[in-house]
Amino acid sequence: MTRHADITAPVPGPTAAGGTQSLERAITLLRAVAAAGTDGARLADLMTGAGLSKATAHRLLMALARDGLVEQDTRSKRYHLGPDLVALGDLAALRHRRPAAPALPSPPEAAAPLPGAPEPAAAEPAVRPSAFLRPEYRGDSIALATLLCDRHVRAADGARAALLHESVAGQTTELSFARLARDSARFATVLAGMGVGPGDRVAVLLPKGSELLITALAIWRLGGVYMPLFTTYTASAVAYRLTDSDARAIVTNGFLRRKVPRDNSRPVVTVEGDEAFGPDAVPFWSSLHEAAPRTDVARYREGDAFALIYTSESEPTPLGVSLPVKALSGIEQYMRIGLDLRDDDIYWNMADPGWAYGAYYGLVGPLLLGRTTIFCDGPYDVRQGYRMLTKFGVTNLTAAPSQIRVWHGADPAGSHQFALRILSVVGEPLPPDLIAWANRTVKVPLLDQYGQRETGIFIVNRYDPDGMEAADGEAAQPASGSLGRPMPGFRVVILDPDGREAPVGGAGEIAIDVDRSPLFWFESYANNPERTARRFRHGRRYYLTGDWAFLDADGNIHYRGRASDAIQMQQGE
């Protein structure tokens, strides 16, 4: 995600005719791919078979590939039916009890041409459907702790690591999903004894480590709300958030407890250590081991909050952003599509879990997918970063540009030893020199991300060292200065000051078309109705980001400025 995001420009609504035309073209392409059989189809063959221009065929194929309906063999450059389409075909065959043609889901809708604008060869999808609107994230009886932990214990006999924790000294400890399930069930009993129940906020002021994961899962077993507090907060910042959230309990350690107000009347659990923590504190590990495991798992409704993230200390009045259970669809979408996270990847998200990006995609995301979270202690150090990359064989890395810039300066001769497959950058603008360095030196694709606390990531750009196939067959890179294009599940537009969707090239405020963005989940701030109203000042149809941009003819969003109330997902990294 870029810094202008804590995420830009307008695509007008599709007409019925435009949507029908794109549907027919996509179906024609899919049939042409299917007709090629196991050999696959070349782009030239598909153009001829479908009667489409090169630009139109290529653009539709890229949209279908993003949703898993087609895939391209990287060596032969031939297109094949994708795994999602094959699975849908199998379901159709079972239903009709005979071999059937693959069931074709509706492909992306085409955007309607703007008045006075030249008609593109193929309309860019207004919103691409998400493959991850899972039914388990919807309804009124969602066992969150089961989704994030217990089901992974059953699937992998509990042996898979939920956490690899690296100390500053280089010592690695591991927490398995089985151990996480057992310890969080015991700690849930401890918290329940303090009066924590459904909907209660629990403030967690802890460094990266196993205690943080155990505490979060224990809160979710009780139906509570996990509220991380960044460890560098001042005492006054901690006090404000405790009061504003009406937190029921606090979990911290001896060193950080000094930031808790002296007149605090809430129960406090303190991780045992060298620091004295006073007679009124409940010892974390001792009480956990003495408690009986809680066997029942609380249920959430899809709109219920399970996390509460506050904005930074720089805000005059920090805003509380509630993360509802239905946001898990967007988290899975981003992990699998935005980050291109694969089953064999070793994933390291360097963001602190005290911030939104680290909480969403460094804590919740890996737990949701049953992947290992990697936590690294201490202030950022480039030598430690290189050690982590080589020690764990990291293949999928997410970092802030400032962290990558330090690596750029060091630029070790042994960079070719890295196992990196892809690198994602979030939190700040991505300068051209870092793009060039990643492409030429590290030699991996670089993804630039844009999002906000209230939305998660919803725009992505990809810079590839080998280039991306363009309509004319030449290597292509994103347009200069472009944030990229919307993620599947979002329709992003540019609004003029009067709340109208601006034409191509017209400057305005980046907004999300809520009615046509199934992955959008933000409803309101937990503590500020006035700021909520400013986000929806043109009505509930559009969520306003506070960032300014314009849309080009190819659907790329170009950032042009930031309003004072735009909120980043990641700060202080």
Secondary structure, 3 states (H helix, E strand, C coil): CCCCCCCCCCCCCCCHHHHHHHHHHHHHHHHHHHHCHHHCECHHHHHHHHCCCHHHHHHHHHHHHHCCCEEECCCCCCEEECHHHHHHHHHHHHHHCCCCCCCCCCCCCECCCCCCCCCCCCCCECCCCCCCCCHHHCCCCECHHHHHHHHHHHHCCCCCEEEEEECCCCCEEEEEHHHHHHHHHHHHHHHHHCCCCCCCEEEEECCCCHHHHHHHHHHHHCCCEEEECCCCCCHHHHHHHHHHHCCCEEEEECCHHHHCCCCCCCCEEEECCCCCCCCCCEEHHHHHHHCCCCCCCCCECCCCEEEEEECCCCCCCCCEEEEEHHHHHHHHHHHHHHCCCCCCCCEEECCCCCCHHHHHHHHHHHHHHCCCEEEECCCCCHHHHHHHHHHHCCCEEEECHHHHHHHHHHCCHHHHHCCCCEEEECCCCCCHHHHHHHHHHHCCCEEEEEEECCCEEEEEEEECCCCEECCCCCEECCCCCEEEEECCCCCEEEECCCCCECCCCCCEEEEEEHHHCCCCCCCCECCCHHHHHHHCCCCCCEEEEEEEEEECCCCCEEEEEECCCCCCCCCCC
